[in-house]
Amino acid sequence: MKVTVKAFSELTNMELFKIYKLRTDVFVVEQNCAYPEVDEADLVSKHLQMHDDTGNLVGYLRLIPETDHTAIRIGRVVIDPKFRKHGYGRQLLTAGIQVVQTEMPKITTIKIQAQAYLQQFYESFEFEATSDVYLDTGIPHLDMIRKL
């Protein structure tokens, strides 16, 4: 698997199409959530794409800077349904954390708004819950942070 990191302005039209298609297929269609999937955070985020050897987009996440410049949010973590159950989510999140640690030295905290069923997954990466479970677009979520 190959992971690339790009700013919004560096994404090609085809990369952006594939990212938006994957995010919409999973978050809007599969999870049946009606919300603005494309938002302004895309413009300021770093976009991590995971591709297999044949160029298929396997997974994606974005790193969204917080206004205080000491924290970053990980968002839109998604693995293509065709590639689930192979550990790619773990590889993708590991890559995202590594990017923060190596390319963003002023960041001291990583935040994530996690789907509640993935709490143990994120805890295995040293994230800690900072909220009770709440509904977001009808899906149970909780806020989590990881100190660096």
C-alpha positions as CSV (number, residue, x, y, z in Angstrom):
1,M,0.0,0.0,0.0
2,K,1.2,3.5,-0.8
3,V,0.0,6.5,1.2
4,T,0.3,10.0,-0.3
5,V,-0.3,13.3,1.5
6,K,-1.5,16.4,-0.4
7,A,-2.9,19.8,0.2
8,F,-6.2,20.5,-1.5
9,S,-4.6,22.5,-4.2
10,E,-2.3,19.6,-5.1
11,L,-5.0,17.1,-5.7
12,T,-5.7,16.3,-9.3
13,N,-9.3,16.4,-10.6
14,M,-9.4,12.6,-10.7
15,E,-8.0,12.2,-7.2
16,L,-10.6,14.6,-5.9
17,F,-13.4,12.8,-7.7
18,K,-12.3,9.4,-6.3
19,I,-12.1,10.9,-2.8
20,Y,-15.5,12.5,-3.0
21,K,-17.0,9.3,-4.5
22,L,-15.6,7.1,-1.7
23,R,-16.7,9.4,1.0
24,T,-20.2,9.8,-0.4
25,D,-20.6,6.1,-1.1
26,V,-19.8,5.3,2.5
27,F,-20.9,8.2,4.6
28,V,-24.0,9.3,2.7
29,V,-25.2,6.2,0.9
30,E,-24.0,3.2,3.0
31,Q,-24.5,4.9,6.4
32,N,-27.7,6.7,5.2
33,C,-26.6,10.2,6.4
34,A,-27.9,13.3,4.8
35,Y,-25.4,16.0,5.4
36,P,-23.0,18.3,3.4
37,E,-20.2,15.7,2.7
38,V,-18.1,18.3,0.9
39,D,-17.2,21.2,3.2
40,E,-14.8,24.1,3.7
41,A,-12.5,21.9,5.8
42,D,-11.4,20.2,2.6
43,L,-9.8,23.4,1.5
44,V,-7.5,23.6,4.5
45,S,-6.9,20.0,5.1
46,K,-4.0,17.6,4.3
47,H,-5.5,14.7,2.4
48,L,-4.1,11.2,2.9
49,Q,-4.9,8.7,0.2
50,M,-4.0,5.0,0.4
51,H,-3.7,3.2,-2.9
52,D,-3.0,-0.4,-3.7
53,D,-0.5,-1.6,-6.3
54,T,-3.0,-1.1,-9.1
55,G,-3.9,2.4,-8.2
56,N,-7.2,1.7,-6.5
57,L,-8.2,4.2,-3.7
58,V,-8.3,1.8,-0.7
59,G,-8.6,4.4,2.1
60,Y,-8.6,8.1,2.9
61,L,-8.5,10.5,5.8
62,R,-8.0,14.2,6.2
63,L,-6.0,16.2,8.7
64,I,-7.8,19.4,9.6
65,P,-5.9,22.2,11.4
66,E,-7.4,23.7,14.5
67,T,-7.4,27.4,14.9
68,D,-5.1,27.3,18.0
69,H,-2.4,25.7,15.8
70,T,-1.5,23.2,18.5
71,A,-4.1,20.6,17.6
72,I,-5.3,18.9,14.5
73,R,-8.4,16.9,13.8
74,I,-8.5,13.6,11.9
75,G,-11.7,13.3,9.9
76,R,-13.4,11.3,7.2
77,V,-11.5,8.2,8.0
78,V,-12.8,5.7,5.4
79,I,-11.8,2.3,3.9
80,D,-13.4,1.2,0.6
81,P,-15.9,-1.6,1.5
82,K,-14.1,-3.9,-1.0
83,F,-10.9,-3.6,1.1
84,R,-12.2,-3.9,4.6
85,K,-11.1,-6.5,7.1
86,H,-7.5,-6.5,5.9
87,G,-6.0,-4.1,8.5
88,Y,-5.9,-1.2,6.1
89,G,-7.7,1.1,8.5
90,R,-4.9,0.5,11.0
91,Q,-2.3,1.2,8.4
92,L,-4.1,4.4,7.3
93,L,-4.4,5.8,10.8
94,T,-0.8,4.9,11.6
95,A,0.3,6.9,8.5
96,G,-1.9,9.8,9.6
97,I,-0.4,9.9,13.0
98,Q,3.1,9.7,11.5
99,V,2.4,12.6,9.2
100,V,1.4,14.7,12.2
101,Q,4.4,13.7,14.2
102,T,7.0,14.3,11.5
103,E,5.5,17.2,9.4
104,M,3.7,19.2,12.1
105,P,6.1,19.7,15.0
106,K,3.9,22.3,16.8
107,I,1.0,19.9,17.1
108,T,0.5,18.6,20.6
109,T,-2.9,17.0,20.4
110,I,-4.8,15.0,17.8
111,K,-8.6,15.1,18.0
112,I,-11.1,12.8,16.4
113,Q,-14.9,12.6,16.4
114,A,-15.2,8.8,16.3
115,Q,-18.1,6.5,15.6
116,A,-18.8,4.9,19.0
117,Y,-18.4,1.4,17.7
118,L,-14.8,2.2,16.9
119,Q,-13.8,3.4,20.4
120,Q,-11.6,0.4,21.1
121,F,-9.9,0.7,17.7
122,Y,-8.9,4.3,18.5
123,E,-8.0,3.5,22.0
124,S,-5.4,1.0,20.6
125,F,-3.8,4.2,19.1
126,E,-3.7,5.9,22.6
127,F,-6.8,8.0,22.0
128,E,-8.9,8.7,25.0
129,A,-12.6,9.5,25.1
130,T,-13.4,13.1,26.2
131,S,-17.1,13.0,25.8
132,D,-20.1,10.8,26.4
133,V,-21.6,9.1,23.3
134,Y,-23.9,11.4,21.3
135,L,-25.7,11.2,18.0
136,D,-24.3,12.9,15.0
137,T,-26.3,12.4,11.8
138,G,-28.1,9.7,13.6
139,I,-25.0,7.7,14.3
140,P,-23.5,7.3,17.9
141,H,-20.2,9.2,18.1
142,L,-17.8,10.3,20.8
143,D,-15.0,12.8,21.0
144,M,-11.5,11.5,21.5
145,I,-8.0,13.0,21.8
146,R,-4.4,11.7,21.6
147,K,-1.6,13.7,23.2
148,L,1.7,13.8,21.5
